Every structure is written in structure tokens, then in C-alpha cells.
Amino acid sequence: MQKPSIPKGTRDFSPVEMAKRNYIFDTIKDVYKLYGFSQIETPAMENLSTLMGKYGDEGDKLLFKILNSGDFLSDISEQDMAERNPLKMASKICEKGLRYDLTVPFARYVVMHQNEISFPFKRFQIQPVWRADRPQKGRYREFYQCDADIVGSDSLLNEVELIQIIDEVFKRFGIRVAIKLNNRKILSGIAEIIGEPEKIVDITVAIDKLDKIGLQKVNEELLSKGISEEAVSMLQPIILLEGENDAKLETLRSTLATSEVGLQGVEELDFILNKIKLADITTQLDLDLTLARGLNYYTGAIIEVKALDVQIGSITGGGRYDNLTGIFGLPNISGVGISFGADRIFDVLNQLDLYPKSQGQSTQILFVNFGSKEEDYIFPLVSQIRKAGIAVEIYPDSGAKMKKQMSYANNKNIPYVAIVGDNEIENNLISVKNMISGEQSQLSLEECIKAIAYSE
């Protein structure tokens, strides 16, 4: 019989791992709430018409599409079959797809619920997304995103606030990170001054890969997209620009002097960086002109976060997307957002061993079960202990060997074991064993609750 398996790029999570994941989600959720964000959820699947064309050609290829119910081949002709065009076929046999991110479904949500929403609308959303990507270290086909977005406000204070949120979250995790900043308007200005304004998407998709494939490969990709050698040559000093943020901005002001849109991007970044200086953030903040994030919908600031002590891809990203809701018939609604990559953060915290030591432990005390009489004595005690907010279990199989019951406690990292026999019942006591120190003492119910609560 074939052993069961799961699809590549997906993972099972054990109780210990789930405790760690919930630590991540709860930490991010707490910080979002501190900044006034409210939570929503959207369906796992969306209409393909909602998703297609929002992520560029590369993104469209990575959408998981869901076959129509029933005879999904009914609209497919012999000619369609002969052509073997996957995207064309998909449009006829699939009406729905799994969401690729949380931002496009959020834009759809805003349009559908615009009459119920108070703008500016600050929402956060923690749900899984799916991408038909090639699985590799730090990249999964199913993974969680933890998004925060503000729509209905074009104030750059929103970008400043999102950077503060990033700083606070990673401070709480104890992960050293660098926040990288850019602006799509600067990238548009660069495309303009090198004489290739219509190639902005090709340019940004290529230079976004600089740290992955190197400068030579980026240049080869640019040339293959029909960008002239002269334009590629002009691009070199810009994408390799080094120095302090203020110095980079000054260089860009002179380089982009003839580009109105480029200068606007420079001023936006200047505003954000100056306001951040007034906030109490300790995270390294770098202006990085190679940062493009390869997505068509960013129109202003672009944000990406890299861990400094672990080799892994971006662990948080986001930016400004002024025209996203316009695609769904609601123009002039500006939005900006970030997304924490929970699965990559999970891996970083594991590698750096930064989880709180109590994360894998849920049950705090286990009652050994000797039989029916002992069960009847234990049940009311357990109810009182739970009312005190302490997680407690009774071993379910009465009369199981003591060694088996103690092994259960050890395997679950339960710190206390309660033993109740005739003597304890007679004296209205509980024998409590500390599984770490090995000490054992007879306590009243109240003393037992205090001892466990005090040890947390």
C-alpha cells in the first residue's frame, strides 16, 4: 500500500510547531491592534476574473486554478485541444482560483463593501495564500501572509506608521533586520531618463533579481527584453548607487532632474525618511534602487525586509498601490500596505532559536488516573483548576501503567503531575510532582493552584 504524502511545497505542523506559529500570529496581531487596525477575512478562492492580470504575466502563471464542477471540458473544442495553450484553456475550464495574495482580494472587498466602510479603512488579515511556484528553501506553495493595509488616504504618514509596525514586530521577535525602501516613481523616472519609459515593468522585474542572479544576468535579461545597450549602460551607475540614504537622494535629485515623476518619488522618500528620524525606531533603513518587488500594482513607496543573521529571502514586503481598486470600478482610492511572511519568520525564529521557552508547552498539570474512584475525586478538582486559568488534563485510560502515564507527561513537556490515591482522598489532598526538579509534595487544591500559577 502506497504511503500517504502531501503536495510539494506544503507542510504539516505538529502541536509544538503550531504553538510557535500562534506566537508569530499573536505577536503580529497585537502590534496591528496597537496601531488601530481591524481584522477581516476573505474566501480561499476568488473568481479568476478578480485575480488574473493583477500580478503581471509571471504572477498569472503562478495562480492555482480550480477546475469547474461537472463536465469542465464541455466548452473546449478540438482546436483548443490541438493548440495546447494552457492560459487560454484555463479561461474556459476554470472560473475560480486560489488567492495569490491578500491584497487583491482586499481591494475586491473594499469595492464590494464600500458603503459599509469608514475611510480611511485600516484592516489586517492573517490567512493562507497559494502560488504554483517551484518549492525551495524559504519558498512554499501554501503559506500564510499577515497583511495590514490602509485605504482611502494618500498621506505618507501611513508609510511611516507601517515602518514603525515592522520595527516593533521584529523587536518583539528579537530578529535583526534591515528595511529596504524604494519608490516606483523613481523607477519610472529612471526608465524615462534612459529613454525606455514603456519598458518600466521589464526593467523593474529584471533589476529586482539583482541579489539573486547578479548584475551580468540582469543585464542579459534587460537586453533580451529589447532594451538598448545604451540604456542598459546608463542604468548601471543608478542601480549600483551606494552611500548614506541622504547622499543617495541628493544624487537622484540631480540624476532625475529632467523627470517630474522621478523627482516626485525622491521627495516622497525624503518625507518618509525625515519623519522616521522623529520616531523611536532602531531598525536599519536602506534606500535600495534595485528594489522593485516585480509586481505591477505598486505606484509609490516599496518596502522590503531582510533578516540580517539568516540566509533567506524577503520576510516582509509591501508598498503603495494608488490605483488598485480602480481595476474593480472604484477609482481614486489610494492604498498602502505590508505583509509579514509568517512561514519565513517561522524558519528564521527556528534557526536563531528565538522562541520563548514555554511555547511548546500547553498542559501545565496532568492527573494520573488509577481508576473510577479516583476519577470521581479528581473531576471536581480539575474543574476548579481550569477556572483558575490553568491548563489541566486527566489521563483518559483508567488503570494504565504508571510508567505509561508518566511517559505521556514527559513527551508533552507537562511540568507537573498530580497523583491521587486512597491517602490523598482521605485527607483531601493532592500529591504534586515537579517533573523538572523531581520534588514531590502533598498540597491542598488552593496550594496546588498557587504553586502552578507562581511557577509560570
Disulfide bonds with the S-S distance in Angstrom:
none
